[in-house]
Amino acid sequence: MSETLTGAHILCRSLVASGVETLFGYPGGAIMPFYHALPEYPRLRHILVRHEQAAAHAADGYARASGRVGVCVATSGPGATNLVTGLATAHMDSSPVVAITGQVSRPMIGRDAFQETDIIGITLPITKQNYLVQDAADLAAVVAEALAVAQAGRPGPVLIDIPKDVQNQKVPSTSPPDVGARHAVPLPSPIDDVVRDAASLIAAAQRPLLMVGHGVILANAYAEVRALAERTGMPVITTLLGISAFPEGHPLHLGMPGMHGEVHVNRAIQRADVIVAIGLRFDDRVTGNLAAFAPRAQVVHIDLDRSEIGRNVPTAVGIVGDAAEVTRRLVAATRPRDCAGWRAEIEGGRRQQAATYRGGMSPEAILAAIRDATRGECTIVTDVGQHQMWVAKLFPYRRPNTHITSGGLGTMGFAVPAAMGVHLARPGETVWAISGDGGFQMNMAEIATMVQEGLTVKLAVFNNGYLGMVRQWQQFFHGKRYSSTPIWSPDYVKLAEAYGIPGYRVRDAGELADAVGRATADPGPALVEFVIEQEANVYPMIPPGGSLSEPIEATV
Ligand SMILES: Cc1ncc(C[n+]2csc(CCOP(=O)(O)OP(=O)(O)O)c2C)c(N)n1
């Protein structure tokens, strides 16, 4: 006779069977049967966050850093809706997250029951798939499928909504089906013809460029992309989410394109005759005005998601497939060349660039201090705003996948909780969460989670007293009317003290090395507030909707 189990136990067993080790969550009425079963599964480590949004971001950070699925848990109603921003963030950045939500019991669904919310309806557009589990007998299969779907092809979030009575329902236990193979995405074949077409375009190009996006990180295609660049001599551009997919400091690396891209990078795009784009979606922050984007270039677009090919930018050759596999074939189909003249032309432009930041507590000096204290061996998680752009442009990422940020949704409040997930995925790594004073205040309650759970995250707050990036737009485009952007902060050193962690305030560049060094060396979480120039700007900047050819540059 087979064993009888509750839905809650089947859920726990299925998670264990799928190799899940870490859950980020917050309990409540409709998910209590699951939390009741959980202590019987010591292989599932549950991290109690302070807000469900943080659970979703932490699961996202865990997923991005580990390449495995990140799992978050919440109760029905407000618990589930608090996950929404995190799921939308994961959806936009193709991060494999599975959210498990409690739901009111089946007979109460549709009656506006206490804490009932249609989370399936709400998350439909921001998940790859979602499930309302109506029978505990389906749970093992649903969990296995949800985890497979989250990772299959282009990764993304999946939600499983489980009514409370289904968690309590007793059914004969079944072993979870092996669904992995069903969701594996085969490389469309034959692709050799299109790869040959792409190789001929590269061979004939005078000014080819390689644009590298997040898909290269997701596909672990670092070696292949580097081989392609080195074989063809194509200069390499990394998008915001592609940063750390190609070593900064490599002679072929140019930098970041788009709204805050360096002038020589955007100029190279505007002059290029062939652009080979791997694992990116030509976001509007990258292209600026699409009509004026890369006017001379024929585009080779390699992406796992067929719907991205030709979506924003007309494509001469589209190749649907895994970035590593396609790039490997492309390397084999290309002949060695060096593009020296083209690179010299671009480098000439690079030298003309003005230094954009004043001395003292410049972002350069702060990031140099973090680089020195960690010897560059750290993972940096950024929030959203000016500091995000400074870090993207100035930190010398050498190791793959060591820059994690919310690119697509641009979610303030992401860095602090996501960094907790990164730490759990990479326990031996130094993890710095870098935020502005605005975004930090959105999720700083998670310091309590770090202390309670023993999570070592280093917290950097760039304090300019403003919602800096919005203030910058107000300065440039709204006649300097700083409407609702000055923002007060608590005393961060005392805040750190209240949580029982070391806190440092740095007002002077001379104090940087000491504070950053101490914070880095501390065995637990530590906070450093950097008091920076209030009206520092991120330069250059393409005005929203403008052409990459028309940057606003620093005048200092
Ligand atoms: C959740 C959320 N709300 C609002 C915004 C709009 N926004 C983008 S950048 C920014 C300012 C960020 O200020 P701060 O965190 O202090 O960072 P800074 O730009 O000063 O580095 C705002 C409000 C956003 N991206 N996310």
The ligand as an SDF file (V2000), in Angstrom:
LIG
                    3D

 26 27  0  0  0  0  0  0  0  0999 V2000
   10.6370   51.0820   -7.2680 C   0  0  0  0  0  0  0  0  0  0  0  0
   11.0650   52.2550   -8.0740 C   0  0  0  0  0  0  0  0  0  0  0  0
   10.4790   53.4530   -7.8750 N   0  0  0  0  0  0  0  0  0  0  0  0
   10.8750   54.5260   -8.5920 C   0  0  0  0  0  0  0  0  0  0  0  0
   11.8540   54.4190   -9.5370 C   0  0  0  0  0  0  0  0  0  0  0  0
   12.2920   55.6200  -10.3660 C   0  0  0  0  0  0  0  0  0  0  0  0
   13.6800   55.9630  -10.0900 N   0  0  0  0  0  0  0  0  0  0  0  0
   14.6980   55.5740  -10.8810 C   0  0  0  0  0  0  0  0  0  0  0  0
   16.1840   56.0710  -10.3310 S   0  0  0  0  0  0  0  0  0  0  0  0
   15.4890   56.8550   -9.0230 C   0  0  0  0  0  0  0  0  0  0  0  0
   16.3340   57.6030   -8.0310 C   0  0  0  0  0  0  0  0  0  0  0  0
   17.1780   56.6950   -7.2200 C   0  0  0  0  0  0  0  0  0  0  0  0
   17.7010   57.4340   -6.1420 O   0  0  0  0  0  0  0  0  0  0  0  0
   18.7510   56.7890   -5.1660 P   0  0  0  0  0  0  0  0  0  0  0  0
   18.2930   55.4520   -4.7090 O   0  0  0  0  0  0  0  0  0  0  0  0
   19.0750   57.7630   -4.1000 O   0  0  0  0  0  0  0  0  0  0  0  0
   20.0060   56.5280   -6.1160 O   0  0  0  0  0  0  0  0  0  0  0  0
   20.9110   57.5820   -6.9360 P   0  0  0  0  0  0  0  0  0  0  0  0
   20.2550   57.8140   -8.2600 O   0  0  0  0  0  0  0  0  0  0  0  0
   20.9820   58.8460   -6.1260 O   0  0  0  0  0  0  0  0  0  0  0  0
   22.2200   56.9050   -7.0810 O   0  0  0  0  0  0  0  0  0  0  0  0
   14.1020   56.7230   -9.0360 C   0  0  0  0  0  0  0  0  0  0  0  0
   13.1880   57.3210   -8.0380 C   0  0  0  0  0  0  0  0  0  0  0  0
   12.4110   53.1330   -9.7280 C   0  0  0  0  0  0  0  0  0  0  0  0
   13.3420   52.8960  -10.6480 N   0  0  0  0  0  0  0  0  0  0  0  0
   12.0190   52.0880   -8.9650 N   0  0  0  0  0  0  0  0  0  0  0  0
  1  2  1  0
  2  3  1  0
  2 26  2  0
  3  4  2  0
  4  5  1  0
  5  6  1  0
  5 24  2  0
  6  7  1  0
  7  8  2  0
  7 22  1  0
  8  9  1  0
  9 10  1  0
 10 11  1  0
 10 22  2  0
 11 12  1  0
 12 13  1  0
 13 14  1  0
 14 15  2  0
 14 16  1  0
 14 17  1  0
 17 18  1  0
 18 19  2  0
 18 20  1  0
 18 21  1  0
 22 23  1  0
 24 25  1  0
 24 26  1  0
M  CHG  1   7   1
M  END
$$$$
